[in-house]
């Protein structure tokens, strides 16, 4: 078995661990430009770039030994082909020092200002950057490296190519942007593998459910729902193979799950507890049956007092999925720290860890930390229980 990858043993109905811990902590690392032109830098906004070692050590104390984290391309390549690792190398070394297993987002919505994202040069330059990242990680870290080349292709295509809310701030170009981001993902995956054959890849996108308001919208609603699979299908070469996708490019499937991921077509959200709210266990089963790839929840979380009940719901659904033979290999709490909101810098209390003080200490939301420990023990037992 390839190190670190989950496998389902049909003889005993158990899965091997996918990562070093069942729960992961995800650090908000968005670095895009908003439609007003302001560039966000959430690693800086949360001060995780300064206090990475303290953050990692705090997670280890709570039984979390795998993290999702990010590289800020616009800082790491300030001019074409010139790399400045000062924003990344301290975090890379801190992860090794703290003993955590990182999954690095190579591009999390942001790119250098001098690149035209619609050009072929964007793809080739991103591949070269990804190769440079892989070379650095290979030389600095002894463990199997994990990468997410381009985070949330489908969401980025919608928010950047259809609604114009984030860069490149376009409308009616969502499919065009999705194809371009798939090209970049494929090129980066191949470039990283050429540098380090050990590398593993997570392909992360939201899972959704779209329901028609009446019988006349059945087909439109189903087409909207099925669009969630387009990026994964492209990466795997099932759809638009001219983009370069191949089955081996779809390595580990990461699904992002939030309370707002289900809605009526062109209408309001479907609330949990409503009759048409689709159970997460069914969504996870559909994704696994479609791709038969290692699967984990790459992002999930809620704000304020909703954090505990939402986590309990997700864990109940994951436990049911595991009981039904769906090998869900982990759950990433995202973001693991509170963060300033994208649009207005408001304090978003989503994390197990709060904002850092001047010494880098973050208050711990103890109730969430305790729930993570309880659920981790429960889900590990469930994943290892014979069928």
C-alpha positions in Angstrom: 0.0 0.0 0.0 1.3 3.5 -0.8 2.3 5.2 2.4 -0.4 7.5 3.8 -3.2 6.5 1.5 -6.4 5.0 2.8 -7.5 1.6 1.6 -10.7 -0.2 2.2 -10.3 -3.9 3.3 -13.5 -5.6 2.2 -12.5 -8.7 4.2 -12.7 -6.9 7.5 -14.6 -3.7 6.6 -11.9 -1.4 7.9 -9.8 1.4 6.5 -6.2 2.2 7.0 -5.6 5.8 8.3 -5.5 8.3 5.5 -3.4 10.9 7.4 -1.5 11.0 10.7 -4.6 12.0 12.7 -8.3 11.5 11.9 -9.0 15.2 12.6 -7.1 17.9 10.6 -6.8 21.6 11.3 -7.2 23.9 8.3 -5.6 27.4 8.3 -7.4 30.0 6.3 -4.9 31.0 3.6 -6.9 32.8 1.0 -4.8 35.3 -0.9 -7.1 36.6 -3.7 -8.0 40.1 -4.7 -11.6 41.2 -3.9 -13.7 43.0 -6.5 -12.6 46.3 -5.0 -9.0 45.4 -5.8 -7.8 44.8 -2.3 -5.7 41.7 -1.9 -6.5 39.5 1.1 -3.8 37.6 3.0 -5.5 35.5 5.7 -2.3 33.9 6.9 -1.2 37.4 7.7 -4.6 38.5 8.9 -4.7 35.6 11.4 -1.0 35.9 12.2 -0.5 32.3 11.5 2.5 33.2 9.3 4.1 34.7 12.4 3.0 32.1 15.0 3.0 28.9 13.0 5.1 26.9 15.4 2.8 27.8 18.4 -0.3 27.0 16.3 1.0 23.6 15.2 2.0 22.8 18.8 -1.4 23.7 20.1 -3.1 21.4 17.6 -0.8 18.5 18.5 -1.8 19.0 22.1 -5.4 18.5 21.0 -4.6 15.3 19.1 -4.5 17.0 15.7 -1.3 16.1 13.8 -2.3 16.8 10.2 -3.0 20.3 8.9 -4.1 22.0 5.7 -2.0 25.1 5.1 -1.0 27.4 2.2 1.7 28.9 0.1 1.2 32.5 -1.0 2.2 32.4 -4.6 2.2 36.2 -5.0 4.8 36.5 -2.2 6.9 33.4 -3.1 7.4 34.5 -6.7 7.6 38.3 -6.7 8.9 38.4 -10.3 8.8 35.7 -13.0 11.1 32.8 -12.1 12.5 34.5 -9.0 11.5 32.7 -5.8 11.5 34.2 -2.3 10.7 31.5 0.2 10.8 33.8 3.3 7.0 33.7 3.6 6.9 29.9 3.3 10.1 28.3 4.6 9.6 29.2 8.3 6.1 27.6 8.2 7.6 24.5 6.4 10.3 24.2 9.1 7.8 24.8 11.9 5.6 22.0 10.7 8.6 19.6 10.8 9.7 20.9 14.2 6.2 20.5 15.7 5.8 17.0 14.1 2.7 17.8 12.1 1.9 16.5 8.6 1.1 19.4 6.3 -1.1 19.4 3.1 0.1 22.5 1.2 -2.3 24.5 -0.9 -0.1 25.7 -3.7 -2.7 28.2 -5.0 -5.6 29.3 -2.8 -7.4 31.8 -5.0 -4.4 34.2 -5.4 -1.7 34.6 -8.0 0.9 37.2 -8.9 -0.4 40.4 -10.3 1.8 40.3 -13.4 0.2 37.1 -14.8 -2.9 37.0 -17.0 -4.9 34.2 -15.5 -6.6 33.5 -18.9 -3.3 32.9 -20.8 -1.4 29.7 -21.5 1.5 31.4 -19.7 -0.5 31.1 -16.4 -0.5 27.3 -16.7 3.2 27.0 -17.6 4.4 29.4 -15.0 2.2 27.8 -12.3 3.7 24.4 -13.2 7.2 25.8 -12.8 6.3 27.4 -9.5 4.8 24.1 -8.3 8.0 22.2 -9.2 10.1 24.8 -7.3 7.8 24.3 -4.2 8.2 20.5 -4.5 11.9 20.7 -4.7 12.1 22.9 -1.6 9.7 20.6 0.3 11.6 17.5 -0.8 14.9 18.9 0.4 13.5 20.2 3.7 11.0 17.5 4.8 11.6 13.7 5.1 7.9 12.7 5.0 5.6 11.9 2.1 4.5 15.4 0.8 0.9 16.2 0.3 -0.3 19.0 -2.0 -3.6 20.6 -3.1 -2.4 22.3 -6.4 -5.5 24.5 -6.8 -8.0 24.9 -4.0 -11.8 24.7 -4.8 -11.8 24.9 -8.5 -15.6 24.9 -8.7 -16.1 27.6 -6.1 -13.3 29.7 -7.6 -14.9 29.3 -11.1 -18.2 30.4 -9.7 -17.0 33.3 -7.5 -14.4 34.5 -9.9 -15.9 33.7 -13.2 -19.7 33.9 -12.7 -20.5 36.3 -9.9 -17.4 38.5 -10.1 -16.9 38.5 -6.3 -13.2 37.5 -6.3 -10.4 37.6 -8.8 -10.5 37.6 -11.8 -13.9 39.2 -11.1 -15.6 38.2 -14.3 -19.2 37.2 -15.1 -20.5 34.5 -17.5 -16.9 33.0 -17.8 -17.2 30.4 -15.1 -16.7 27.3 -17.3 -13.8 29.0 -19.0 -12.1 29.7 -15.7 -12.9 26.1 -14.5 -11.1 24.7 -17.6 -8.1 27.0 -17.0 -7.8 26.0 -13.4 -8.0 22.3 -14.3 -5.2 22.8 -16.9 -3.1 24.4 -14.1 -3.9 21.6 -11.7 -2.9 19.0 -14.2 0.3 20.8 -15.2 1.3 21.3 -11.5 0.5 17.7 -10.6 2.8 16.4 -13.3 5.5 19.0 -12.5 5.5 18.0 -8.8 5.6 14.3 -9.6 8.6 14.9 -11.9 10.4 16.4 -8.9 9.2 14.0 -6.1 7.6 10.7 -7.0 6.4 10.3 -3.4 4.0 13.2 -3.7 0.3 12.7 -2.9 -2.4 15.1 -4.1 -5.8 16.2 -2.7 -8.4 17.5 -5.1 -10.7 19.7 -3.0 -14.2 21.1 -3.9 -17.5 21.6 -2.2 -20.3 19.0 -2.3 -23.7 20.5 -2.8 -27.4 19.6 -3.2 -29.7 21.6 -5.4 -33.5 21.0 -5.3 -36.1 22.3 -7.7 -38.9 24.6 -6.5 -41.4 22.8 -8.7 -41.6 20.0 -11.3 -40.7 22.3 -14.2 -37.2 22.8 -12.8 -36.2 19.2 -12.3 -33.7 19.0 -15.1 -32.2 22.4 -14.4 -31.8 21.6 -10.7 -30.2 18.3 -11.4 -27.8 19.8 -13.9 -26.8 22.4 -11.3 -26.2 19.7 -8.8 -24.2 17.5 -11.1 -21.9 20.5 -11.9 -20.2 19.8 -8.6 -18.5 16.9 -10.3 -17.2 18.7 -13.4 -13.8 19.7 -12.0 -13.1 16.2 -10.6 -14.2 14.7 -13.9 -11.9 17.0 -15.9 -8.9 16.2 -13.6 -9.6 12.5 -14.1 -9.9 12.8 -17.9 -13.6 11.7 -17.9 -14.7 15.1 -19.2 -12.9 17.3 -21.7 -9.8 15.0 -21.9 -8.1 17.6 -24.1 -7.4 19.5 -20.8 -4.8 16.8 -20.0 -6.7 15.0 -17.2 -5.9 11.4 -16.4 -7.3 9.0 -13.8 -4.1 9.0 -11.9 -4.4 12.8 -11.4 -7.4 12.3 -9.2 -5.6 11.0 -6.2 -7.4 11.9 -2.9 -10.9 13.5 -3.1 -11.5 16.2 -0.5 -15.1 17.3 0.0 -16.0 20.6 1.6 -19.2 20.6 3.7 -21.0 23.5 5.2 -24.5 24.2 6.4 -25.1 26.5 3.4 -24.2 23.9 0.7 -27.8 22.9 0.0 -30.4 25.2 -1.6 -33.4 25.5 -3.8 -32.6 26.3 -7.5 -32.3 30.1 -7.6 -33.8 30.2 -4.2 -33.1 30.1 -0.5 -31.0 27.6 1.4 -32.4 24.3 2.6 -32.0 24.1 6.3 -30.8 21.0 8.2 -33.9 19.3 9.5 -36.1 20.2 6.5 -37.5 17.3 4.6 -35.5 18.0 1.4 -32.2 18.4 3.2 -30.0 15.5 1.9 -28.1 13.6 4.6 -24.4 13.9 4.4 -24.0 10.2 4.5 -25.7 9.9 1.1 -23.6 12.6 -0.4 -20.4 10.9 0.7 -21.6 7.6 -0.6 -22.4 9.1 -4.0 -18.9 10.7 -4.3 -17.2 7.5 -3.3 -19.2 5.4 -5.7 -18.5 7.8 -8.5 -14.7 7.9 -8.1 -13.7 5.0 -5.8 -10.8 7.2 -4.6 -9.6 7.9 -1.0 -12.1 10.4 0.5 -12.0 12.8 3.3 -13.9 16.0 4.5 -11.4 18.7 3.5 -13.4 21.6 5.1 -16.2 21.8 7.6 -17.2 24.2 10.4 -19.6 26.8 11.7 -19.6 30.0 13.6 -20.1 30.7 17.3 -22.5 28.5 19.2 -23.2 26.4 16.1 -19.7 24.9 16.1 -20.5 22.0 18.5 -23.9 20.9 17.1 -22.6 21.2 13.5 -19.5 19.1 14.3 -21.7 16.5 16.0 -24.0 16.3 13.0 -21.0 15.8 10.6 -19.5 13.2 12.8 -22.8 11.3 13.1 -23.1 11.3 9.3 -19.5 10.2 8.9 -20.0 7.4 11.4 -23.0 6.2 9.4 -21.1 6.4 6.1 -18.3 4.3 7.7 -20.8 1.8 8.8 -22.1 1.6 5.2 -18.6 0.9 3.9 -17.7 4.4 2.7 -14.1 4.9 3.7 -14.1 8.5 4.9 -10.5 9.0 6.0 -10.6 12.2 8.0 -12.3 15.5 8.9 -10.7 18.9 8.6 -12.0 21.7 10.8 -11.8 24.8 8.7 -10.7 27.3 9.6 -9.1 26.0 12.8 -8.5 29.6 14.0 -10.9 32.5 14.1 -10.3 34.9 11.2 -11.2 38.3 9.8 -14.0 38.2 7.3 -13.2 38.5 3.6 -15.5 41.4 3.0 -15.4 43.5 6.2 -12.7 42.2 8.5 -15.3 41.2 11.1 -14.3 38.7 13.7 -15.5 35.3 12.5 -15.5 32.9 15.6 -15.1 29.7 13.7 -12.1 28.0 15.2 -10.9 25.9 18.0 -8.3 28.6 18.4 -9.0 32.3 18.7 -7.0 35.4 17.7 -3.4 35.4 18.9 -2.1 37.8 21.5 1.2 39.6 21.4 3.1 36.5 22.5 1.4 34.2 19.9 -0.9 32.6 22.5 -4.5 31.8 21.3 -7.4 31.2 23.5 -8.8 27.7 23.1 -12.5 27.0 22.6 -12.3 24.2 25.1 -15.7 22.7 24.4 -14.8 22.2 20.7 -11.4 20.8 21.6 -13.0 18.3 24.0 -15.5 17.3 21.3 -12.8 16.8 18.8 -11.0 14.3 21.1 -14.3 12.4 21.8 -15.2 12.2 18.2 -11.7 11.2 17.1 -11.8 8.2 19.3 -15.3 7.3 18.2 -14.6 7.6 14.5 -11.3 5.7 14.7 -13.1 2.9 16.4 -15.9 3.0 13.8 -13.4 3.0 10.9 -11.7 -0.1 12.3 -14.8 -2.1 13.2 -15.4 -5.2 11.1 -18.4 -5.0 8.8 
